[in-house]
Amino acid sequence: MIRSAMIAATLLAGFAAPALANTKATTDGLFVNIRSGPGVNHPAICLAWPNVPFTVTKCDGNWCHVEYLRSTGWMSAKHIDFQE
């Protein structure tokens, strides 16, 4: 039981690792809104184009703070492909 919990914690940590500070990323192939805050209730300030790299500076739940070209804002984590 304890071993299973340790394996699960290790796997979860592995999935969370790319979302740490200053990770390079692209969108998942879609045009994605970058918003002024973490949620759809915040206005879109910019549109990220597919295959244009950007930097993820931090994630908070399902939203990540990004630096895209000359803009900074929040993007839904489900549309981010983290680069290794």
MARLO-130576 format. One record per residue (C-alpha): z, x negated, y; residue in one letter; residue number from 1. Coordinates in steps of 0.5 Angstrom, whole numbers, plus 500, padded with zeros to 3 digits. Each point is the difference from the previous one (the first is absolute). Example, Ala and Ser with C-alpha at 12.3 -4.5 7.8 and 13.67 -1.06 7.14 Angstrom:
2
[[516; 475; 491]; "A"; 1],
[[498; 498; 507]; "S"; 2],
***
This chain:
84
[[500; 500; 500]; "M"; 1],
[[502; 495; 505]; "I"; 2],
[[494; 496; 498]; "R"; 3],
[[495; 506; 501]; "S"; 4],
[[503; 500; 507]; "A"; 5],
[[499; 493; 502]; "M"; 6],
[[493; 501; 498]; "I"; 7],
[[499; 506; 504]; "A"; 8],
[[503; 496; 506]; "A"; 9],
[[496; 494; 499]; "T"; 10],
[[494; 505; 500]; "L"; 11],
[[502; 504; 506]; "L"; 12],
[[501; 493; 504]; "A"; 13],
[[493; 498; 498]; "G"; 14],
[[497; 506; 502]; "F"; 15],
[[504; 500; 507]; "A"; 16],
[[498; 492; 501]; "A"; 17],
[[493; 501; 503]; "P"; 18],
[[503; 505; 505]; "A"; 19],
[[505; 494; 503]; "L"; 20],
[[498; 497; 507]; "A"; 21],
[[493; 497; 502]; "N"; 22],
[[496; 502; 494]; "T"; 23],
[[493; 500; 501]; "K"; 24],
[[497; 507; 498]; "A"; 25],
[[493; 504; 500]; "T"; 26],
[[500; 508; 500]; "T"; 27],
[[498; 503; 493]; "D"; 28],
[[493; 501; 502]; "G"; 29],
[[501; 506; 505]; "L"; 30],
[[500; 500; 508]; "F"; 31],
[[508; 501; 501]; "V"; 32],
[[504; 502; 506]; "N"; 33],
[[505; 495; 503]; "I"; 34],
[[505; 504; 503]; "R"; 35],
[[505; 499; 506]; "S"; 36],
[[506; 501; 495]; "G"; 37],
[[501; 501; 492]; "P"; 38],
[[498; 507; 499]; "G"; 39],
[[494; 505; 501]; "V"; 40],
[[504; 503; 506]; "N"; 41],
[[499; 494; 504]; "H"; 42],
[[493; 500; 503]; "P"; 43],
[[494; 495; 498]; "A"; 44],
[[499; 494; 504]; "I"; 45],
[[495; 497; 497]; "C"; 46],
[[495; 500; 493]; "L"; 47],
[[500; 495; 495]; "A"; 48],
[[493; 498; 497]; "W"; 49],
[[499; 499; 493]; "P"; 50],
[[500; 492; 498]; "N"; 51],
[[503; 498; 507]; "V"; 52],
[[506; 496; 498]; "P"; 53],
[[507; 501; 504]; "F"; 54],
[[507; 498; 499]; "T"; 55],
[[506; 504; 497]; "V"; 56],
[[506; 498; 504]; "T"; 57],
[[505; 505; 496]; "K"; 58],
[[500; 506; 496]; "C"; 59],
[[505; 506; 501]; "D"; 60],
[[500; 505; 494]; "G"; 61],
[[492; 502; 500]; "N"; 62],
[[498; 497; 507]; "W"; 63],
[[499; 493; 502]; "C"; 64],
[[500; 497; 506]; "H"; 65],
[[493; 496; 501]; "V"; 66],
[[496; 496; 505]; "E"; 67],
[[493; 502; 500]; "Y"; 68],
[[496; 496; 505]; "L"; 69],
[[503; 501; 507]; "R"; 70],
[[504; 506; 498]; "S"; 71],
[[507; 501; 496]; "T"; 72],
[[502; 506; 497]; "G"; 73],
[[502; 504; 494]; "W"; 74],
[[495; 501; 494]; "M"; 75],
[[502; 504; 493]; "S"; 76],
[[501; 495; 495]; "A"; 77],
[[496; 504; 495]; "K"; 78],
[[494; 498; 503]; "H"; 79],
[[502; 492; 501]; "I"; 80],
[[497; 495; 495]; "D"; 81],
[[504; 494; 500]; "F"; 82],
[[497; 493; 499]; "Q"; 83],
[[503; 495; 496]; "E"; 84],
***
